[in-house]
Amino acid sequence: MAATRLPPTFLSFKQFLQRQKILGIYRNMLRTIQKVPDEVDRKYLRDWARDEFKRNKDTTDEDAIRMMITQAIKHLEELQKSLALARS
């Protein structure tokens, strides 16, 4: 049987939307990290982002998930601001 990327249980609509939001943040984070000019920094940030998302992927507490989404958005915004300043 082929491996699937779907979770083992069905998600509610709310959970599905939350999952899509998290995946979008993750993709935006990786896209933004690709714009980091220094290769060593880029690798460090990419590994950090992957580790953080993997470490928290099994979290089920809704309050904790909301808090982590807020933190991830703040990290993404800070990275984008830093890159914009570096280009100025």
CYANA upper distance limits for C-alpha pairs under 8 A (distance plus 0.5 A):
  7 PRO  CA     11 LEU  CA      8.49
 11 LEU  CA     15 GLN  CA      6.09
 11 LEU  CA     16 PHE  CA      6.24
 12 SER  CA     16 PHE  CA      6.58
 13 PHE  CA     17 LEU  CA      6.72
 14 LYS  CA     18 GLN  CA      6.68
 15 GLN  CA     19 ARG  CA      6.51
 16 PHE  CA     20 GLN  CA      6.75
 17 LEU  CA     21 LYS  CA      6.74
 18 GLN  CA     22 ILE  CA      6.76
 19 ARG  CA     23 LEU  CA      6.66
 20 GLN  CA     24 GLY  CA      6.59
 21 LYS  CA     25 ILE  CA      6.78
 22 ILE  CA     26 TYR  CA      6.69
 22 ILE  CA     69 ILE  CA      7.37
 23 LEU  CA     27 ARG  CA      6.63
 24 GLY  CA     28 ASN  CA      6.59
 25 ILE  CA     29 MET  CA      6.50
 25 ILE  CA     72 ALA  CA      7.77
 25 ILE  CA     73 ILE  CA      7.48
 25 ILE  CA     76 LEU  CA      8.46
 26 TYR  CA     30 LEU  CA      6.79
 26 TYR  CA     49 ALA  CA      8.29
 26 TYR  CA     53 PHE  CA      8.20
 27 ARG  CA     31 ARG  CA      6.63
 28 ASN  CA     32 THR  CA      6.51
 28 ASN  CA     76 LEU  CA      8.26
 29 MET  CA     33 ILE  CA      6.60
 29 MET  CA     49 ALA  CA      8.03
 29 MET  CA     76 LEU  CA      6.37
 30 LEU  CA     34 GLN  CA      6.79
 30 LEU  CA     46 ARG  CA      7.06
 30 LEU  CA     49 ALA  CA      8.21
 31 ARG  CA     35 LYS  CA      7.56
 32 THR  CA     36 VAL  CA      7.82
 32 THR  CA     76 LEU  CA      8.28
 32 THR  CA     79 LEU  CA      7.99
 32 THR  CA     80 GLN  CA      7.24
 33 ILE  CA     42 ARG  CA      6.45
 33 ILE  CA     45 LEU  CA      7.17
 33 ILE  CA     46 ARG  CA      7.04
 33 ILE  CA     79 LEU  CA      8.42
 34 GLN  CA     42 ARG  CA      7.14
 35 LYS  CA     83 LEU  CA      8.17
 36 VAL  CA     41 ASP  CA      7.63
 36 VAL  CA     42 ARG  CA      6.06
 36 VAL  CA     83 LEU  CA      7.46
 37 PRO  CA     41 ASP  CA      8.47
 37 PRO  CA     42 ARG  CA      7.78
 38 ASP  CA     42 ARG  CA      6.56
 39 GLU  CA     43 LYS  CA      6.64
 40 VAL  CA     44 TYR  CA      6.70
 41 ASP  CA     45 LEU  CA      6.58
 42 ARG  CA     46 ARG  CA      6.55
 43 LYS  CA     47 ASP  CA      6.55
 44 TYR  CA     48 TRP  CA      6.56
 45 LEU  CA     49 ALA  CA      6.57
 46 ARG  CA     50 ARG  CA      6.68
 47 ASP  CA     51 ASP  CA      6.51
 48 TRP  CA     52 GLU  CA      6.61
 49 ALA  CA     53 PHE  CA      6.73
 50 ARG  CA     54 LYS  CA      6.50
 51 ASP  CA     55 ARG  CA      6.35
 52 GLU  CA     56 ASN  CA      6.82
 53 PHE  CA     57 LYS  CA      6.43
 59 THR  CA     64 ALA  CA      8.13
 59 THR  CA     65 ILE  CA      7.42
 60 THR  CA     64 ALA  CA      8.40
 60 THR  CA     65 ILE  CA      7.74
 61 ASP  CA     65 ILE  CA      6.72
 62 GLU  CA     66 ARG  CA      6.68
 63 ASP  CA     67 MET  CA      6.71
 64 ALA  CA     68 MET  CA      6.63
 65 ILE  CA     69 ILE  CA      6.63
 66 ARG  CA     70 THR  CA      6.76
 67 MET  CA     71 GLN  CA      6.74
 68 MET  CA     72 ALA  CA      6.51
 69 ILE  CA     73 ILE  CA      6.68
 70 THR  CA     74 LYS  CA      6.78
 71 GLN  CA     75 HIS  CA      6.66
 72 ALA  CA     76 LEU  CA      6.61
 73 ILE  CA     77 GLU  CA      6.64
 74 LYS  CA     78 GLU  CA      6.60
 75 HIS  CA     79 LEU  CA      6.65
 76 LEU  CA     80 GLN  CA      6.66
 77 GLU  CA     81 LYS  CA      6.61
 78 GLU  CA     82 SER  CA      6.59
 79 LEU  CA     83 LEU  CA      6.69
 80 GLN  CA     84 ALA  CA      6.68
 81 LYS  CA     85 LEU  CA      6.67
 82 SER  CA     86 ALA  CA      6.63
 83 LEU  CA     87 ARG  CA      6.81
 84 ALA  CA     88 SER  CA      6.94
